[in-house]
């Protein structure tokens, strides 16, 4: 009991010393948040711009290069990583569709044959468990398709068929 009274008295004396010494105000300044300046809120405005669509021949060249790079990656890396293979198939097919949209009907129908062949390979890849031999065959099929499309649909051969 006597010991508890001494502890309480000691705490009270220590607190009194702190308050009288002025440390209390410094502590308050240290732990209380400072007021922020009330600056006006920034307003961001969006000004829509009108963009012109690029010419079909420029789009065709771009999509042809993209298709070729994705198809080449697919041919080289097929079977190493399923996720990257699916991405390569998707991107190659997307770029073939964009190329087809830039062509006149007769040439687009011709390209559609090769798009369907690529989709069949994609469906086979997604549905079946493939072994090393089948991956090798599929890689050869992809290479053959790539060479055929490259030969028949490069810009120098289809520039007269672009819309």
ZADRENLO-640341 format. One record per residue: x, y, z of N, C-alpha, C in turn; residue in three letters. Coordinates in Angstrom, 1 decimal, decimal comma, m for minus. Example, Ala and Ser with C-alpha at 12.3 -4.5 7.8 and 13.67 -1.06 7.14 Angstrom:
(rec (13,2 m5,7 7,8) (12,3 m4,5 7,8) (13,2 m3,3 7,8) ALA)
(rec (12,8 m2,2 7,1) (13,7 m1,1 7,1) (12,9 0,0 7,9) SER)
# end
This chain:
(rec (0,8 m1,2 0,0) (0,0 0,0 0,0) (0,9 1,3 0,0) UNK)
(rec (1,9 1,2 0,9) (2,8 2,4 0,9) (3,6 2,5 m0,4) UNK)
(rec (3,9 1,4 m0,9) (4,7 1,4 m2,2) (3,8 1,9 m3,3) UNK)
(rec (2,6 1,6 m3,4) (1,7 2,1 m4,4) (1,5 3,6 m4,3) UNK)
(rec (1,4 4,1 m3,1) (1,3 5,5 m2,9) (2,5 6,3 m3,4) UNK)
(rec (3,7 5,7 m3,1) (4,9 6,3 m3,6) (5,0 6,3 m5,1) UNK)
(rec (4,6 5,3 m5,8) (4,6 5,2 m7,2) (3,6 6,2 m7,8) UNK)
(rec (2,5 6,3 m7,3) (1,5 7,3 m7,8) (2,0 8,7 m7,6) UNK)
(rec (2,6 9,0 m6,4) (3,1 10,3 m6,1) (4,3 10,6 m7,1) UNK)
(rec (5,1 9,7 m7,3) (6,2 9,8 m8,3) (5,7 10,2 m9,7) UNK)
(rec (4,7 9,5 m10,1) (4,1 9,8 m11,5) (3,5 11,2 m11,5) UNK)
(rec (2,8 11,6 m10,4) (2,2 12,9 m10,4) (3,3 14,0 m10,4) UNK)
(rec (4,4 13,8 m9,7) (5,5 14,7 m9,6) (6,2 14,8 m11,0) UNK)
(rec (6,4 13,7 m11,6) (7,0 13,7 m13,0) (6,1 14,4 m14,0) UNK)
(rec (4,8 14,2 m13,9) (3,9 14,8 m14,9) (3,9 16,3 m14,6) UNK)
(rec (3,9 16,7 m13,3) (3,9 18,1 m13,0) (5,2 18,8 m13,5) UNK)
(rec (6,3 18,1 m13,3) (7,6 18,7 m13,8) (7,5 18,9 m15,3) UNK)
(rec (7,0 17,9 m16,1) (6,9 18,0 m17,5) (6,0 19,2 m17,9) UNK)
(rec (4,9 19,4 m17,3) (4,0 20,4 m17,6) (4,6 21,8 m17,3) UNK)
(rec (5,2 21,9 m16,2) (5,9 23,2 m15,8) (7,1 23,5 m16,6) UNK)
(rec (7,8 22,5 m17,1) (9,0 22,7 m17,9) (8,6 23,1 m19,3) UNK)
(rec (7,4 22,9 m19,7) (7,0 23,3 m21,0) (7,1 22,2 m22,1) UNK)
(rec (7,5 21,0 m21,6) (7,7 19,9 m22,6) (6,3 19,4 m23,1) UNK)
(rec (5,3 19,6 m22,3) (4,0 19,2 m22,7) (3,5 19,8 m24,1) UNK)
(rec (3,8 21,1 m24,3) (3,4 21,7 m25,5) (4,2 21,2 m26,7) UNK)
(rec (5,5 20,9 m26,4) (6,3 20,3 m27,5) (5,8 18,9 m27,9) UNK)
(rec (5,4 18,2 m26,9) (4,8 16,8 m27,2) (3,5 16,9 m28,0) UNK)
(rec (2,7 17,9 m27,6) (1,5 18,1 m28,3) (1,7 18,5 m29,8) UNK)
(rec (2,7 19,4 m30,0) (3,0 19,8 m31,3) (3,6 18,6 m32,2) UNK)
(rec (4,3 17,7 m31,5) (4,9 16,6 m32,2) (3,9 15,5 m32,6) UNK)
(rec (2,8 15,3 m31,9) (1,9 14,2 m32,2) (0,5 14,7 m32,7) UNK)
(rec (0,3 16,0 m32,8) (m1,0 16,4 m33,4) (m0,7 16,8 m34,9) UNK)
(rec (m1,6 16,4 m35,7) (m1,5 16,7 m37,2) (m1,6 18,1 m37,4) UNK)
(rec (m0,8 18,6 m38,4) (m0,8 20,0 m38,8) (m2,0 20,2 m39,7) UNK)
(rec (m2,6 21,3 m39,7) (m3,6 21,6 m40,6) (m3,1 21,8 m42,0) UNK)
(rec (m3,8 21,3 m43,0) (m3,4 21,4 m44,4) (m4,0 22,7 m44,9) UNK)
(rec (m3,3 23,3 m45,9) (m3,8 24,5 m46,5) (m5,0 24,1 m47,4) UNK)
(rec (m6,0 24,8 m47,4) (m7,2 24,5 m48,2) (m7,0 25,1 m49,5) UNK)
(rec (m6,3 24,4 m50,4) (m6,1 24,8 m51,7) (m7,3 24,4 m52,6) UNK)
(rec (m7,6 25,1 m53,6) (m8,8 24,7 m54,4) (m8,4 23,4 m55,1) UNK)
(rec (m9,4 22,5 m55,3) (m9,2 21,2 m55,9) (m8,9 21,4 m57,4) UNK)
(rec (m7,9 20,6 m57,8) (m7,6 20,7 m59,2) (m8,6 20,1 m60,1) UNK)
(rec (m9,0 20,7 m61,2) (m10,0 20,2 m62,1) (m9,3 19,8 m63,4) UNK)
(rec (m9,4 18,6 m63,7) (m8,8 18,1 m65,0) (m9,9 18,1 m66,0) UNK)
(rec (m9,6 18,6 m67,1) (m10,6 18,7 m68,2) (m10,2 17,7 m69,3) UNK)
(rec (m11,1 17,1 m69,9) (m10,9 16,2 m71,0) (m11,4 16,9 m72,3) UNK)
(rec (m10,4 17,1 m73,2) (m10,8 17,7 m74,5) (m10,7 16,6 m75,6) UNK)
(rec (m11,8 16,1 m76,0) (m11,8 15,1 m77,0) (m11,1 15,6 m78,3) UNK)
(rec (m10,3 14,8 m78,9) (m9,7 15,1 m80,2) (m10,2 14,2 m81,2) UNK)
(rec (m10,3 14,7 m82,4) (m10,8 13,8 m83,5) (m9,6 13,2 m84,2) UNK)
(rec (m9,5 11,9 m84,2) (m8,4 11,2 m84,9) (m8,9 10,7 m86,2) UNK)
(rec (m8,1 10,8 m87,2) (m8,4 10,3 m88,5) (m7,9 8,8 m88,6) UNK)
(rec (m8,7 8,0 m89,2) (m8,3 6,6 m89,4) (m7,2 6,6 m90,4) UNK)
(rec (m6,2 5,7 m90,1) (m5,1 5,6 m91,0) (m5,6 4,9 m92,3) UNK)
(rec (m4,8 5,1 m93,4) (m5,1 4,5 m94,6) (m5,0 2,9 m94,5) UNK)
(rec (m5,8 2,3 m95,3) (m5,9 0,8 m95,3) (m4,5 0,2 m95,6) UNK)
(rec (m3,8 0,8 m96,5) (m2,5 0,1 m96,8) (m1,5 0,2 m95,7) UNK)
(rec (m1,6 1,3 m94,9) (m0,7 1,4 m93,7) (m1,1 0,4 m92,7) UNK)
(rec (m2,5 0,3 m92,5) (m3,0 m0,7 m91,5) (m2,6 m2,1 m91,9) UNK)
(rec (m2,8 m2,4 m93,2) (m2,5 m3,7 m93,7) (m1,0 m4,1 m93,5) UNK)
(rec (m0,1 m3,2 m93,8) (1,3 m3,4 m93,6) (1,6 m3,7 m92,1) UNK)
(rec (1,0 m2,9 m91,2) (1,3 m3,0 m89,8) (0,8 m4,4 m89,3) UNK)
(rec (m0,5 m4,7 m89,7) (m1,0 m6,0 m89,2) (m0,3 m7,2 m89,8) UNK)
(rec (0,2 m7,0 m91,0) (1,0 m8,1 m91,6) (2,3 m8,4 m90,8) UNK)
(rec (3,0 m7,3 m90,5) (4,2 m7,4 m89,7) (3,9 m8,0 m88,3) UNK)
(rec (2,8 m7,6 m87,7) (2,4 m8,1 m86,4) (2,1 m9,6 m86,5) UNK)
(rec (1,3 m10,0 m87,5) (1,0 m11,4 m87,7) (2,2 m12,2 m87,9) UNK)
(rec (3,1 m11,7 m88,7) (4,3 m12,5 m89,1) (5,2 m12,7 m87,8) UNK)
(rec (5,3 m11,7 m87,0) (6,1 m11,9 m85,7) (5,4 m12,9 m84,8) UNK)
(rec (4,1 m12,8 m84,6) (3,4 m13,7 m83,7) (3,5 m15,1 m84,3) UNK)
(rec (3,3 m15,3 m85,6) (3,3 m16,6 m86,2) (4,7 m17,2 m86,1) UNK)
(rec (5,7 m16,4 m86,2) (7,1 m16,8 m86,1) (7,4 m17,3 m84,7) UNK)
(rec (6,9 m16,5 m83,7) (7,1 m16,9 m82,3) (6,4 m18,2 m82,0) UNK)
(rec (5,2 m18,3 m82,6) (4,4 m19,6 m82,4) (5,2 m20,8 m83,0) UNK)
(rec (5,7 m20,6 m84,1) (6,4 m21,7 m84,8) (7,7 m22,1 m84,0) UNK)
(rec (8,4 m21,1 m83,5) (9,6 m21,4 m82,7) (9,4 m22,0 m81,3) UNK)
(rec (8,4 m21,4 m80,6) (8,2 m21,7 m79,2) (7,0 m22,7 m78,9) UNK)
(rec (6,4 m23,2 m79,9) (5,2 m24,1 m79,6) (5,6 m25,2 m78,7) UNK)
(rec (4,8 m25,4 m77,7) (4,9 m26,5 m76,7) (5,7 m26,2 m75,5) UNK)
(rec (6,3 m25,0 m75,4) (7,1 m24,7 m74,2) (6,3 m24,1 m73,1) UNK)
(rec (5,3 m23,3 m73,5) (4,5 m22,6 m72,5) (3,1 m22,5 m73,1) UNK)
(rec (2,1 m23,1 m72,5) (0,8 m23,1 m73,1) (0,2 m21,7 m73,1) UNK)
(rec (0,4 m21,0 m72,0) (m0,2 m19,6 m72,0) (0,4 m18,7 m73,1) UNK)
(rec (1,7 m18,8 m73,3) (2,2 m17,9 m74,4) (1,8 m18,4 m75,8) UNK)
(rec (1,7 m19,8 m75,9) (1,2 m20,3 m77,2) (m0,2 m19,8 m77,5) UNK)
(rec (m1,1 m19,8 m76,5) (m2,5 m19,4 m76,7) (m2,5 m17,9 m77,1) UNK)
(rec (m1,7 m17,1 m76,4) (m1,6 m15,7 m76,7) (m1,1 m15,5 m78,1) UNK)
(rec (m0,1 m16,3 m78,5) (0,4 m16,1 m79,9) (m0,6 m16,5 m80,9) UNK)
(rec (m1,4 m17,6 m80,7) (m2,4 m18,0 m81,6) (m3,5 m16,9 m81,7) UNK)
(rec (m3,9 m16,3 m80,5) (m4,9 m15,3 m80,5) (m4,5 m14,0 m81,2) UNK)
(rec (m3,2 m13,6 m81,0) (m2,7 m12,4 m81,7) (m2,6 m12,6 m83,2) UNK)
(rec (m2,1 m13,8 m83,6) (m1,9 m14,1 m85,0) (m3,3 m14,1 m85,7) UNK)
(rec (m4,3 m14,7 m85,1) (m5,6 m14,7 m85,6) (m6,2 m13,3 m85,7) UNK)
(rec (m6,0 m12,6 m84,6) (m6,6 m11,2 m84,6) (m6,0 m10,4 m85,7) UNK)
(rec (m4,7 m10,5 m85,9) (m4,0 m9,7 m87,0) (m4,4 m10,2 m88,4) UNK)
(rec (m4,6 m11,5 m88,5) (m5,1 m12,0 m89,8) (m6,5 m11,4 m90,1) UNK)
(rec (m7,4 m11,4 m89,1) (m8,7 m10,8 m89,3) (m8,6 m9,3 m89,7) UNK)
(rec (m7,7 m8,6 m89,0) (m7,5 m7,2 m89,4) (m7,0 m7,0 m90,8) UNK)
(rec (m6,1 m7,9 m91,2) (m5,6 m7,9 m92,6) (m6,8 m8,1 m93,6) UNK)
(rec (m7,6 m9,1 m93,2) (m8,8 m9,4 m94,1) (m9,7 m8,3 m94,2) UNK)
(rec (m9,9 m7,5 m93,1) (m10,8 m6,3 m93,2) (m10,3 m5,2 m94,1) UNK)
(rec (m9,0 m5,2 m94,4) (m8,4 m4,2 m95,3) (m8,5 m4,7 m96,8) UNK)
(rec (m8,9 m5,9 m97,1) (m8,8 m6,4 m98,4) (m10,2 m6,4 m99,1) UNK)
(rec (m10,2 m6,4 m100,4) (m11,4 m6,6 m101,2) (m12,0 m8,0 m101,0) UNK)
(rec (m13,2 m8,2 m101,3) (m13,9 m9,5 m101,0) (m13,2 m10,7 m101,6) UNK)
(rec (m12,8 m10,6 m102,9) (m12,2 m11,8 m103,5) (m10,9 m12,2 m102,8) UNK)
(rec (m10,1 m11,3 m102,5) (m8,8 m11,6 m101,8) (m9,1 m11,9 m100,3) UNK)
(rec (m10,1 m11,3 m99,7) (m10,4 m11,6 m98,3) (m10,9 m13,0 m98,2) UNK)
(rec (m11,7 m13,5 m99,2) (m12,2 m14,9 m99,2) (m11,0 m15,9 m99,3) UNK)
(rec (m10,0 m15,5 m100,1) (m8,8 m16,3 m100,2) (m8,0 m16,4 m98,9) UNK)
(rec (m7,9 m15,3 m98,2) (m7,2 m15,2 m96,9) (m8,0 m16,0 m95,8) UNK)
(rec (m9,4 m16,0 m96,0) (m10,2 m16,6 m95,0) (m9,9 m18,1 m94,9) UNK)
(rec (m9,5 m18,7 m96,0) (m9,2 m20,2 m96,0) (m8,0 m20,4 m95,1) UNK)
(rec (m7,0 m19,5 m95,1) (m5,8 m19,7 m94,2) (m6,2 m19,4 m92,8) UNK)
(rec (m7,1 m18,4 m92,6) (m7,5 m18,1 m91,2) (m8,2 m19,3 m90,6) UNK)
(rec (m9,0 m20,0 m91,4) (m9,7 m21,2 m90,9) (m8,7 m22,3 m90,6) UNK)
(rec (m7,7 m22,5 m91,4) (m6,7 m23,5 m91,1) (m6,0 m23,2 m89,8) UNK)
(rec (m5,7 m21,9 m89,6) (m5,0 m21,5 m88,4) (m5,9 m21,8 m87,2) UNK)
(rec (m7,2 m21,5 m87,3) (m8,2 m21,7 m86,3) (m8,3 m23,2 m86,0) UNK)
(rec (m8,2 m24,1 m87,0) (m8,3 m25,5 m86,7) (m7,1 m26,0 m85,9) UNK)
(rec (m5,9 m25,5 m86,3) (m4,7 m25,8 m85,5) (m4,9 m25,3 m84,0) UNK)
(rec (m5,4 m24,2 m83,9) (m5,7 m23,6 m82,5) (m6,6 m24,5 m81,7) UNK)
(rec (m7,7 m24,9 m82,4) (m8,7 m25,8 m81,7) (m8,0 m27,1 m81,3) UNK)
(rec (m7,2 m27,7 m82,2) (m6,5 m28,9 m81,9) (m5,6 m28,7 m80,7) UNK)
(rec (m4,9 m27,6 m80,7) (m4,0 m27,4 m79,6) (m4,7 m27,2 m78,3) UNK)
(rec (m5,9 m26,6 m78,3) (m6,7 m26,4 m77,1) (m7,4 m27,6 m76,6) UNK)
(rec (m7,8 m28,5 m77,5) (m8,6 m29,6 m77,0) (m7,9 m30,9 m76,8) UNK)
(rec (m6,8 m31,1 m77,4) (m6,1 m32,4 m77,3) (m4,8 m32,3 m76,5) UNK)
(rec (m4,5 m33,4 m75,8) (m3,2 m33,5 m75,2) (m2,2 m33,9 m76,2) UNK)
(rec (m1,2 m33,1 m76,5) (m0,3 m33,4 m77,6) (1,0 m33,9 m77,1) UNK)
(rec (1,6 m34,9 m77,8) (2,9 m35,4 m77,4) (3,9 m34,7 m78,3) UNK)
(rec (5,2 m35,1 m78,1) (6,3 m34,4 m78,8) (6,1 m34,5 m80,3) UNK)
(rec (5,7 m35,7 m80,8) (5,6 m35,9 m82,3) (4,5 m35,0 m82,8) UNK)
(rec (3,4 m34,9 m82,1) (2,3 m34,0 m82,6) (2,7 m32,5 m82,6) UNK)
(rec (3,4 m32,1 m81,5) (3,9 m30,8 m81,5) (4,8 m30,5 m82,7) UNK)
(rec (5,7 m31,5 m83,0) (6,6 m31,3 m84,2) (5,7 m31,2 m85,5) UNK)
(rec (4,7 m32,0 m85,6) (3,9 m31,9 m86,8) (3,1 m30,6 m86,9) UNK)
(rec (2,6 m30,1 m85,7) (1,9 m28,9 m85,7) (2,9 m27,7 m86,0) UNK)
(rec (4,1 m27,8 m85,5) (5,1 m26,7 m85,8) (5,3 m26,7 m87,3) UNK)
(rec (5,4 m27,8 m87,9) (5,6 m27,9 m89,4) (4,4 m27,3 m90,1) UNK)
(rec (3,2 m27,6 m89,6) (2,0 m27,1 m90,3) (2,0 m25,6 m90,1) UNK)
(rec (2,3 m25,1 m89,0) (2,4 m23,6 m88,8) (3,4 m22,9 m89,7) UNK)
(rec (4,6 m23,6 m89,8) (5,6 m23,0 m90,7) (5,1 m23,0 m92,2) UNK)
(rec (4,5 m24,1 m92,6) (4,0 m24,1 m94,0) (2,9 m23,0 m94,2) UNK)
(rec (2,0 m22,9 m93,2) (1,0 m21,9 m93,3) (1,6 m20,5 m93,4) UNK)
(rec (2,6 m20,3 m92,6) (3,3 m19,0 m92,5) (3,9 m18,6 m93,9) UNK)
(rec (4,6 m19,6 m94,4) (5,3 m19,4 m95,7) (4,3 m19,1 m96,8) UNK)
(rec (3,2 m19,9 m96,8) (2,1 m19,7 m97,8) (1,5 m18,3 m97,7) UNK)
(rec (1,1 m17,9 m96,5) (0,5 m16,6 m96,3) (1,4 m15,5 m96,7) UNK)
(rec (2,7 m15,7 m96,2) (3,7 m14,7 m96,5) (3,9 m14,5 m98,0) UNK)
(rec (3,9 m15,6 m98,7) (4,1 m15,6 m100,2) (2,9 m14,9 m100,9) UNK)
(rec (1,7 m15,3 m100,5) (0,5 m14,9 m101,2) (m0,1 m13,5 m100,8) UNK)
(rec (0,2 m13,1 m99,5) (m0,4 m11,9 m99,0) (0,5 m10,8 m98,6) UNK)
(rec (1,8 m10,9 m99,0) (2,7 m9,8 m98,7) (2,2 m8,6 m99,5) UNK)
(rec (2,5 m7,4 m99,0) (2,0 m6,2 m99,5) (2,2 m6,0 m101,0) UNK)
(rec (3,4 m6,4 m101,5) (3,7 m6,2 m102,9) (2,7 m7,0 m103,8) UNK)
(rec (2,1 m8,1 m103,3) (1,2 m8,9 m104,1) (m0,2 m8,4 m103,9) UNK)
(rec (m0,6 m7,8 m102,8) (m2,0 m7,5 m102,6) (m2,3 m6,0 m102,6) UNK)
(rec (m1,3 m5,2 m103,0) (m1,6 m3,7 m102,9) (m2,7 m3,3 m103,8) UNK)
(rec (m3,0 m4,1 m104,9) (m4,1 m3,7 m105,8) (m5,4 m4,2 m105,2) UNK)
(rec (m5,4 m5,0 m104,2) (m6,7 m5,6 m103,6) (m7,0 m4,9 m102,3) UNK)
(rec (m6,2 m3,9 m101,9) (m6,5 m3,2 m100,6) (m7,6 m2,1 m100,9) UNK)
(rec (m8,5 m2,1 m100,0) (m9,6 m1,1 m100,1) (m9,1 0,3 m100,1) UNK)
# end
